[in-house]
């Protein structure tokens, strides 16, 4: 059991590293969105990312519903992070700023 826990802990660390890399990409996206006058929330992209997560999960035998929930939480966190720089997205779908 100890070895298994160590393996899980090591995987958790790798996940954290990947999340930090993803957050850095979000920060770069903010810079590009500022230049292109895009809102933080782009509904079509939100759905595309969630669909990708579901599909990728299914391909490796992971529950797509779990992936969807995790990714939507990350997406909402990323949008909130972007909105600290870009301001809140206008309208219910963030379309007014495009």
Backbone torsions as a table, in degrees:
resi	resn	phi	psi	omega
1	UNK	NA	-37.4	-178.6
2	UNK	-60.8	-44.2	179.9
3	UNK	-64.2	-40.0	178.7
4	UNK	-63.0	-42.6	178.2
5	UNK	-63.3	-38.3	177.5
6	UNK	-64.8	-39.4	177.3
7	UNK	-63.3	-44.3	178.3
8	UNK	-62.1	-43.9	178.6
9	UNK	-60.8	-40.1	178.8
10	UNK	-66.3	-40.6	177.0
11	UNK	-65.1	-39.8	177.1
12	UNK	-59.6	-40.4	178.8
13	UNK	-63.6	-42.1	178.1
14	UNK	-63.1	-39.7	177.2
15	UNK	-62.1	-42.3	178.4
16	UNK	-61.7	-43.6	177.8
17	UNK	-60.5	-42.2	178.6
18	UNK	-66.0	-38.7	177.4
19	UNK	-64.9	-37.5	176.4
20	UNK	-64.7	-40.6	176.0
21	UNK	-62.4	-41.1	179.7
22	UNK	-64.8	-40.8	178.6
23	UNK	-62.3	-37.3	176.9
24	UNK	-64.1	-37.5	176.2
25	UNK	-65.3	-38.0	177.4
26	UNK	-62.2	-42.2	178.3
27	UNK	-61.6	-38.9	177.0
28	UNK	-67.6	-38.6	177.7
29	UNK	-60.5	-37.6	178.1
30	UNK	-60.0	-44.3	179.3
31	UNK	-59.7	-45.3	-179.5
32	UNK	-68.5	-39.2	178.4
33	UNK	-63.8	-36.3	176.5
34	UNK	-61.6	-46.2	-179.0
35	UNK	-63.6	-34.9	-176.6
36	UNK	-98.0	5.5	-179.7
37	UNK	53.4	47.3	178.6
38	UNK	-102.5	149.8	177.9
39	UNK	-78.3	165.1	176.5
40	UNK	-64.8	-44.3	-177.8
41	UNK	-96.3	118.8	173.8
42	UNK	-121.0	99.0	-171.0
43	UNK	-51.7	-41.4	-179.7
44	UNK	-62.1	-38.3	179.3
45	UNK	-70.3	-38.5	176.8
46	UNK	-56.4	-48.3	-178.7
47	UNK	-67.9	-35.5	177.4
48	UNK	-63.3	-45.3	-179.7
49	UNK	-64.7	-43.6	179.2
50	UNK	-63.8	-41.3	178.7
51	UNK	-64.8	-39.9	176.7
52	UNK	-60.7	-42.6	179.9
53	UNK	-62.7	-44.2	179.4
54	UNK	-61.9	-46.4	-178.9
55	UNK	-64.2	-46.7	180.0
56	UNK	-61.5	-40.0	178.3
57	UNK	-62.8	-46.8	-179.0
58	UNK	-60.6	-37.0	-178.9
59	UNK	-63.2	-28.3	-178.5
60	UNK	-107.4	9.3	176.3
61	UNK	83.2	16.9	176.6
62	UNK	-94.3	147.0	-179.9
63	UNK	-59.8	116.4	179.6
64	UNK	-60.3	-31.3	178.1
65	UNK	-65.4	-39.0	176.8
66	UNK	-63.4	-47.2	179.4
67	UNK	-59.5	-43.2	179.7
68	UNK	-59.4	-47.0	-179.9
69	UNK	-62.8	-45.5	-179.8
70	UNK	-62.9	-45.9	-177.2
71	UNK	-68.2	-39.4	178.6
72	UNK	-64.5	-34.6	175.0
73	UNK	-64.5	-44.5	177.8
74	UNK	-63.7	-40.8	179.6
75	UNK	-61.2	-46.7	-180.0
76	UNK	-62.8	-38.7	176.7
77	UNK	-62.4	-44.0	-178.8
78	UNK	-64.6	-42.2	179.2
79	UNK	-63.1	-43.4	177.6
80	UNK	-60.8	-40.8	178.2
81	UNK	-63.0	-45.0	179.1
82	UNK	-63.6	-39.6	-177.6
83	UNK	-66.4	-21.1	175.8
84	UNK	-65.5	-24.9	178.2
85	UNK	-99.7	-46.4	-173.0
86	UNK	-84.8	-18.5	-172.7
87	UNK	89.4	164.2	-178.5
88	UNK	-62.9	144.7	176.3
89	UNK	-67.4	138.2	179.7
90	UNK	-78.6	146.7	175.9
91	UNK	70.8	170.5	-176.2
92	UNK	-67.3	-23.2	-178.1
93	UNK	-119.5	8.6	177.9
94	UNK	71.9	21.4	-174.8
95	UNK	-86.9	-18.0	-172.3
96	UNK	-68.2	-18.3	-176.0
97	UNK	-96.2	-1.4	-179.2
98	UNK	-88.1	NA	NA
